């Protein structure tokens, strides 16, 4: 998924070149969403790499929000309330 790829980019040293076609497709999605700045090859260009320049502020904010959701996602335990008969 593009979000997992974005997380991987966050860990890498940028700028970098990406030549895997599947990852270039993910970069197209992330770029269209405004999360990365990238120089993409033309869609019909065979075997040309993309250059990932940087993760945008929106991309960084998305990663932070995603991380916060995972940290705060604790299992909810539901308990039945017992009525006390006084």
C-alpha positions in Angstrom: 0.0 0.0 0.0 1.2 3.5 -0.6 1.0 4.4 3.1 3.5 1.6 4.0 5.7 2.8 1.2 5.5 6.4 2.6 6.6 5.1 6.0 9.5 3.4 4.4 10.5 6.6 2.6 10.3 8.4 5.9 13.1 6.1 7.2 15.2 6.5 4.1 17.7 9.2 3.3 16.1 11.5 0.6 16.4 12.3 -2.2 16.5 8.8 -3.7 15.9 7.1 -7.0 13.2 4.4 -7.3 13.2 2.0 -10.2 10.7 -0.6 -9.1 7.6 -0.1 -11.3 5.2 -1.0 -8.4 6.8 1.5 -6.2 6.7 4.2 -8.9 2.9 3.6 -9.1 2.7 4.1 -5.3 4.7 7.3 -5.8 2.2 8.5 -8.4 -0.6 8.0 -5.8 1.3 9.7 -3.0 2.2 12.6 -5.3 -1.4 13.0 -6.5 -2.4 13.1 -2.8 0.2 15.8 -2.1 2.3 13.7 0.3 5.6 13.6 -1.6 7.5 15.7 -4.1 8.8 13.5 -6.8 10.1 13.6 -10.4 8.1 10.9 -12.2 9.0 9.3 -15.5 6.3 9.5 -18.2 3.8 6.6 -17.7 4.8 5.0 -21.0 8.6 5.3 -20.4 10.2 1.9 -20.0 12.5 1.4 -17.1 13.1 5.0 -16.1 13.5 5.7 -12.4 11.5 8.2 -10.4 13.4 10.6 -8.1 11.8 11.1 -4.7 12.8 14.6 -3.5 11.1 14.9 -0.1 8.0 14.1 1.9 5.7 17.1 2.1 4.3 18.6 5.3 1.0 16.9 4.5 2.8 13.5 4.2 4.6 14.1 7.5 1.4 15.1 9.2 -0.3 12.0 7.8 2.4 9.7 9.2 2.2 11.4 12.6 -1.6 11.0 12.7 -1.3 7.4 11.6 1.3 6.7 14.3 -0.9 8.4 17.0 -3.9 6.3 16.0 -1.9 3.1 16.4 -0.6 4.2 19.8 -4.0 5.1 21.1 -5.8 2.1 19.7 -6.1 0.0 22.9 -8.5 -2.8 23.0 -11.8 -1.9 24.5 -13.1 -4.2 27.2 -16.8 -4.1 27.7 -18.1 -5.2 31.0 -21.7 -5.8 32.0 -22.8 -3.6 34.8 -24.2 -5.5 37.8 -27.2 -4.1 39.5 -26.9 -4.0 43.3 -29.9 -5.0 45.1 -30.0 -3.0 48.3 
